[in-house]
Amino acid sequence: MASAKARKIQGLREARGMTVDELGHRLGVDADTVRRWESGDEDVDEGNLSQLADTLGASQDELRHEGDQRHHDG
């Protein structure tokens, strides 16, 4: 089962109408890497986190702490 963080990445990508291939291309990684992030098999490294957050319209903190209620509003 994918983590909350992995589901968040997938949900944000889908909400922006991007395919796995498109997101990978924008980030300079292969589609398999994006699939591993979205399945929770691999965590996003710090080198890609900033660009991923920008591309998905999310903050780095939001992506780092998905599922941690202390980091959610309201």
N, C-alpha and C positions, 0 to 999 in steps of 0.2 A: 504494500500500500504506500502510495506517495505521501510525503510529508506535506504539512500545510504550506511550507515554503515552495515546494515543487508545484503544488496545485496553484499557488498564487502566480508563479511565473507563467504557467500554462494558461491560466485564466486571463492574465493581462495580455499575453500574446494574442490569444483568440479574440479578445475584446477589440484589439486594434486591427483585426482582420489579417494578421500575418501568418504565414505558414512557418513551419519549423525551418525549412530551407531559407526563407526570407530573413528570419531572425538571425540565423547562423551567418548568412552572408553579410548582414549589417554589422555583426560583431566580429567578423573575421574568424569564425570557428565553423567546424563542419556540423551538419544537421544532427549527426549522431551525438555530438557533445550536448546540443540543446535537448535532445531526447533524454539523455542521462540526467540532465538538470531537472527536467520535468517529471521524470520517474522517481527522482530522489536517489538514484544510484550514484550520483556525483554532485558535489556541492560546487557552486560557482566560486571560482577563485577571485581573490581581491583584485587581480588585474583586469578581470572582465566585469566586475560588479558595477562600477561606475557607469560604464557604457551601457550595460544591460538596463540599469535603472533609468538612464536617460532615454533609451530607446522605448522602454515600456511605459514611460511617464510616471514612474514611481520613485520614491526616495531610496537611497541605499539602506537607510535604517529600516524602512518598511520591508525590504527584501531580506535583510539580515535577521529580523526579529519576528517574522511572520509566525503567528501562533502564540506569541508571548503577549498576553493581555496587557501587560504594563505599557506596551508600546502602541496600543490602539486607542483611538479617540473614542470618547463617550461610551 
